[in-house]
Amino acid sequence: MPRPASTRALALATLAFAACFFAWSLLGPLGPELQDHLGLSDVSLAVLVAVPVLLGSLMRIPLGLLAERHGGRRVFGALLALTPLPLVGLALWHDSFAGVVALGFVLGFAGASFAVGVPFVNRWFAPERQGAALGVYGMGMAGSVVAGFTGPKIVTAWGLAAPFWIAAALVAATALAWLLLARDAPAPARAARPAPGAALRGLAGSGRVWALTLFYFLSFGGFVAMFLYLPKLLVGVHQLSKPDAGARAAGFALLVVLARPVGGVLADRLGAARVLRWSFAGSAVLAAALAAGYESLPALTACCLPLGVFLGLGTGGVFKLVPEWFPTQVGAVTGVVGAAGGLGGFFPPLIMGVVKAATGGYGLGFVLLAAVALGSLGVLAALSRPRASVALQPA
């Protein structure tokens, strides 16, 4: 594949992913502002910030299949064209809880962008370079970092509608650039693909797919959940200002973003299983430490920063395995696995809200995160055994 063409495709896909993630992530850093504006309880706020994650999770499966069959250029272009609509709606109508939840649900489409870009990027690169390429593409999560750093500050300067107007303009400009410049990889790079229904039926019986969904549920879902809920925790427990809390959450997200391509490169060189073992073990230890020490700001900081690195390594390592295990079904598997990761970001904020309401603290939520990390480590160990590897071959 010509290097200039593949580099341009990767750059455009990363930019489009970042723009979508900036839009998709806004409700998290703006959560404390919306809670005050609408007079919400902790549970209602958890619902509000988690709802876009739900649709973004569910839509990754059909959009991944559509990108696999019809090409990422068309599907990503349509997604970029749709995303400004709920953002304009949020800028105009953010004075009711029901309205924000409904528009946030539609905004969730932007969260499915990852599953569209993976097959698009994958076809431009040889197998030995796909881990690194997908790691770079995954840096589009930096859109979350930008949302965390800028969202609360924009509200302070220009009001609650301003971040949504800016996000709508950014995504619209990205859509124009995408439609003018993006191209699908040449036809020989595309392998024969089964029909969508047959693809999903086949994947449902694959133990390897279920393992990948668990791994991404932890790594990406843990990142989304921590990023969405950290501002609330920092404001509620440590009485930080809202801009300060948003900036600290963005710093956590930045480490995840920077670690993701490192995880992809290490997976190319050392093997994805080794990278995932580091990720899961480190995440388990740090989540357990957070359960005990999150009420101390230095301890919270000391645990969250390396946790971001371990989660980032995991997100980079998981998708190295997808084209290795399922070379002709990358879009379908990416959709299923990506949906699991999104659901991993949907449920924890709700659980945190319920745990806080029931116990007055967040410790149990971090204990559950540690338990999922240990479970993922156990599944990975089982997959590494020769007999288990045979048993868990794709159906």
C-alpha positions in Angstrom: 0.0 0.0 0.0 1.5 3.4 -0.9 2.7 5.1 2.2 1.3 8.6 1.4 -2.2 7.3 0.8 -2.2 5.1 3.9 -0.8 7.9 6.1 -3.5 10.3 4.8 -6.2 7.7 5.5 -5.0 7.2 9.0 -4.7 10.9 9.7 -8.2 11.6 8.4 -9.7 8.7 10.4 -8.0 9.8 13.6 -9.2 13.4 13.1 -12.8 12.2 12.5 -12.7 9.9 15.5 -11.4 12.7 17.7 -14.1 15.1 16.5 -16.8 12.5 17.2 -15.3 11.7 20.6 -15.1 15.4 21.6 -18.8 15.7 20.9 -19.7 12.3 22.5 -17.7 13.1 25.7 -19.1 16.5 26.5 -21.8 15.5 28.9 -19.2 14.0 31.3 -17.1 17.1 32.0 -20.3 19.3 31.8 -22.0 17.0 34.3 -21.5 19.1 37.4 -22.7 22.2 35.5 -25.8 20.3 34.2 -26.5 19.0 37.7 -26.6 22.5 39.2 -28.5 23.9 36.2 -31.2 21.2 36.3 -31.2 20.4 40.0 -30.4 16.7 39.6 -29.7 14.0 42.1 -26.5 11.9 41.8 -28.4 9.0 40.3 -30.1 11.3 37.7 -26.7 12.8 36.8 -25.3 9.3 36.4 -28.2 8.5 34.0 -27.6 11.7 32.0 -23.9 11.1 31.4 -24.3 7.4 30.7 -27.1 7.5 28.2 -24.9 8.6 25.2 -22.6 5.7 26.0 -25.5 3.3 25.7 -26.5 4.1 22.1 -22.8 4.5 21.2 -22.3 1.0 22.4 -25.2 -0.6 20.7 -24.7 1.1 17.4 -21.1 -0.1 17.1 -22.4 -3.5 15.9 -24.5 -2.4 13.0 -22.2 0.4 12.0 -19.2 -1.9 12.1 -21.0 -4.3 9.8 -22.0 -1.5 7.5 -18.4 -0.2 7.3 -17.2 -3.8 6.6 -19.6 -4.2 3.6 -20.0 -0.7 2.2 -16.7 1.0 3.1 -15.7 3.3 5.9 -15.8 6.4 3.7 -19.6 6.3 3.3 -20.5 5.2 6.8 -18.1 7.6 8.6 -19.3 10.4 6.3 -22.9 9.8 7.2 -22.1 9.6 10.9 -20.2 12.9 10.8 -23.1 14.5 8.9 -25.6 13.3 11.6 -23.7 14.2 14.7 -24.1 18.1 14.6 -27.9 17.7 14.8 -28.2 16.6 18.5 -25.4 19.0 19.4 -27.5 21.9 18.0 -30.5 20.5 19.9 -28.5 20.5 23.2 -27.3 24.1 22.6 -30.9 25.2 22.1 -32.8 23.0 24.6 -30.8 22.1 27.7 -33.3 23.3 30.3 -35.1 20.0 30.9 -33.7 16.7 32.1 -35.9 14.7 29.7 -34.7 16.8 26.7 -31.0 16.5 27.6 -31.4 12.7 28.0 -33.2 12.3 24.7 -30.7 14.4 22.8 -27.8 12.7 24.6 -29.2 9.4 23.4 -29.1 10.5 19.8 -25.6 12.0 20.4 -24.6 8.4 21.3 -24.3 7.7 17.5 -21.0 9.6 17.6 -19.7 7.0 20.1 -20.0 4.3 17.5 -17.4 6.0 15.3 -14.5 3.8 16.6 -16.1 0.7 15.0 -16.4 2.4 11.7 -12.8 3.6 11.6 -11.1 0.3 12.5 -12.0 -1.6 9.3 -11.4 1.6 7.3 -7.8 1.9 8.7 -7.1 -1.8 8.8 -7.4 -2.2 5.0 -4.8 0.4 4.4 -2.0 -1.5 6.4 -0.2 -4.8 6.2 -0.9 -7.2 9.2 2.5 -6.5 10.8 1.7 -2.7 11.0 -1.9 -2.9 12.0 -1.3 -2.9 15.8 0.7 0.4 15.5 -1.8 1.9 13.0 -4.8 1.1 15.2 -2.9 2.4 18.2 -2.4 5.7 16.4 -6.1 5.7 15.3 -7.1 5.1 18.9 -5.4 8.4 19.8 -8.6 9.9 18.5 -9.8 9.4 22.1 -7.9 12.7 22.6 -11.2 14.3 21.8 -12.3 13.3 25.3 -9.2 15.1 26.7 -10.0 18.3 24.8 -13.6 18.1 26.0 -12.5 17.7 29.6 -10.0 20.6 29.4 -12.2 23.0 27.5 -15.8 22.2 28.2 -16.1 23.7 31.8 -13.9 26.7 30.8 -16.1 27.4 27.8 -19.2 27.3 30.0 -17.6 29.8 32.5 -16.7 32.2 29.6 -19.7 32.0 27.4 -22.5 29.9 29.0 -23.8 26.4 28.9 -24.9 26.4 25.3 -21.4 27.4 23.9 -19.7 24.0 24.1 -22.4 22.4 22.1 -22.3 25.1 19.4 -18.5 24.7 19.2 -18.7 20.9 19.0 -21.4 21.1 16.2 -19.2 23.5 14.1 -16.1 21.3 14.7 -17.9 18.1 13.6 -19.5 19.8 10.6 -16.0 21.0 9.4 -14.6 17.6 9.9 -17.5 16.1 7.9 -16.6 18.4 5.0 -12.9 17.5 5.1 -13.8 13.8 5.2 -16.1 13.9 2.2 -13.6 15.8 0.2 -10.4 13.9 1.1 -11.2 10.4 2.5 -11.0 7.3 0.2 -11.5 3.6 0.9 -8.5 1.3 0.4 -8.2 -0.2 -3.1 -10.4 -3.2 -3.7 -7.7 -5.9 -3.5 -7.2 -5.1 0.2 -10.8 -6.2 0.9 -11.4 -9.9 1.7 -14.6 -11.7 1.0 -17.1 -11.1 3.7 -20.2 -13.0 4.9 -23.7 -11.5 5.0 -24.3 -9.5 8.2 -26.7 -12.0 9.7 -24.4 -14.9 9.1 -21.5 -13.0 10.5 -23.2 -12.3 13.8 -24.5 -15.9 14.1 -21.0 -17.2 13.6 -19.5 -14.8 16.1 -22.0 -15.6 18.8 -20.6 -19.1 19.1 -16.9 -18.0 19.3 -15.3 -18.1 22.7 -12.6 -15.8 21.4 -15.1 -13.1 20.6 -16.5 -13.4 24.2 -13.0 -13.1 25.6 -12.3 -10.0 23.5 -15.6 -8.4 24.6 -14.6 -8.9 28.3 -11.1 -7.5 27.7 -12.4 -4.3 26.0 -15.3 -4.0 28.5 -12.6 -3.6 31.1 -10.0 -1.5 29.2 -12.0 0.9 27.2 -15.1 0.7 29.4 -12.9 1.5 32.5 -11.5 4.5 30.7 -14.9 5.9 29.7 -16.4 5.3 33.1 -13.5 6.9 35.0 -13.4 9.9 32.7 -17.2 10.4 33.0 -17.4 10.1 36.7 -14.1 11.6 37.9 -15.4 15.2 37.7 -18.4 14.4 39.9 -16.1 12.5 42.4 -13.6 15.3 42.5 -16.2 18.0 43.0 -18.3 16.0 45.5 -15.6 14.4 47.6 -12.7 16.8 47.3 -14.6 20.1 46.8 -12.5 21.0 43.7 -13.9 23.7 41.3 -15.6 22.4 38.3 -13.0 23.6 35.8 -10.2 22.0 38.0 -12.1 18.7 38.2 -12.6 18.7 34.4 -8.9 19.4 33.8 -7.8 16.6 36.1 -10.2 14.1 34.5 -8.8 15.2 31.1 -5.3 14.6 32.4 -6.3 11.0 33.2 -7.8 10.7 29.7 -4.6 12.1 28.2 -2.5 9.3 29.7 -4.9 6.7 28.3 -4.7 8.3 24.9 -0.9 8.4 24.9 -0.6 4.8 26.2 -2.9 3.4 23.6 -0.5 3.5 20.6 2.3 2.3 22.9 0.1 -0.7 23.6 -0.4 -1.3 19.9 3.4 -1.1 19.2 4.2 -3.4 22.1 1.6 -5.8 20.9 3.2 -5.9 17.4 6.6 -6.6 19.0 6.0 -8.6 22.1 2.6 -10.1 21.6 -0.8 -8.8 22.6 -1.3 -11.4 25.4 1.8 -10.1 27.3 0.6 -6.5 27.0 -2.9 -7.4 28.2 -1.5 -9.3 31.2 0.4 -6.2 32.3 -2.8 -4.1 31.8 -5.1 -6.3 33.7 -2.8 -7.0 36.6 -1.9 -3.3 37.0 -5.6 -2.3 36.8 -6.6 -4.8 39.5 -4.0 -3.6 41.9 -4.8 0.1 41.3 -8.5 -0.3 41.5 -8.2 -2.0 44.8 -6.0 0.8 46.1 -8.6 3.3 44.9 -11.3 1.5 46.9 -9.2 2.0 50.0 -7.8 5.5 49.4 -10.0 7.6 47.0 -11.0 9.9 49.9 -7.4 11.2 50.0 -6.7 13.5 47.0 -2.9 12.5 46.8 -3.8 8.8 46.9 -6.5 9.3 44.3 -4.1 11.1 42.0 -1.3 8.5 42.6 -3.7 5.7 41.6 -5.6 7.3 38.8 -2.6 8.3 36.7 -1.0 4.9 36.4 -4.4 3.3 36.1 -4.9 5.5 33.0 -1.6 4.1 31.6 -2.6 0.5 32.2 -6.1 0.9 30.7 -4.5 2.6 27.6 -2.1 -0.3 27.1 -5.1 -2.6 27.2 -7.1 -0.7 24.7 -4.1 -0.8 22.3 -3.5 -4.5 22.8 -7.0 -5.8 22.4 -7.4 -4.7 18.8 -4.2 -6.2 17.7 -5.9 -9.6 18.3 -9.0 -8.8 16.2 -7.4 -9.0 12.7 -5.2 -11.9 13.8 -8.1 -14.0 15.0 -10.8 -12.8 12.6 -9.0 -11.5 9.4 -12.2 -11.6 7.2 -14.6 -10.2 9.8 -12.7 -7.2 11.3 -15.7 -4.8 11.0 -18.2 -7.3 12.6 -15.9 -8.3 15.4 -14.9 -4.7 16.0 -18.5 -3.7 16.3 -19.3 -6.5 18.8 -16.1 -5.9 20.9 -16.5 -2.1 20.7 -20.1 -2.4 21.9 -18.9 -4.3 25.0 -16.4 -1.6 25.7 -19.1 1.1 25.4 -21.3 -0.9 27.8 -18.4 -1.0 30.1 -18.6 2.8 30.2 -22.4 2.8 30.5 -23.0 0.7 33.6 -20.2 1.8 36.0 -21.4 5.5 36.2 -24.9 4.1 37.1 -23.4 1.7 39.6 -21.3 4.5 41.1 -24.4 6.6 41.5 -26.4 3.8 43.1 -23.4 2.8 45.3 -23.0 6.4 46.5 -26.7 6.7 47.3 -26.8 3.4 49.1 -23.5 3.5 51.0 -22.5 7.2 51.1 -19.1 6.4 49.3 -17.6 5.0 46.2 -15.3 2.2 47.5 -17.6 -0.7 46.4 -17.5 0.6 42.8 -13.7 0.4 42.7 -13.8 -3.1 44.2 -16.0 -4.2 41.4 -13.6 -2.7 38.9 -10.8 -4.7 40.5 -12.9 -7.9 40.3 -13.5 -7.4 36.6 -9.7 -6.9 36.0 -8.9 -10.1 37.9 -11.6 -12.0 36.0 -10.1 -10.8 32.7 -6.6 -11.9 33.8 -8.1 -15.4 34.6 -9.7 -15.6 31.1 -6.5 -14.5 29.4 -4.6 -17.2 31.4 -7.1 -19.8 30.2 -6.7 -18.7 26.6 -2.9 -19.1 26.9 -3.2 -22.8 27.6 -2.8 -24.9 24.5 -5.9 -27.0 25.0 -8.0 -23.8 25.8 -6.7 -22.1 22.7 -8.0 -25.0 20.5 -11.3 -25.0 22.3 -11.8 -21.3 21.8 -11.1 -21.1 18.1 -13.6 -19.0 16.1 -16.8 -20.8 15.2 
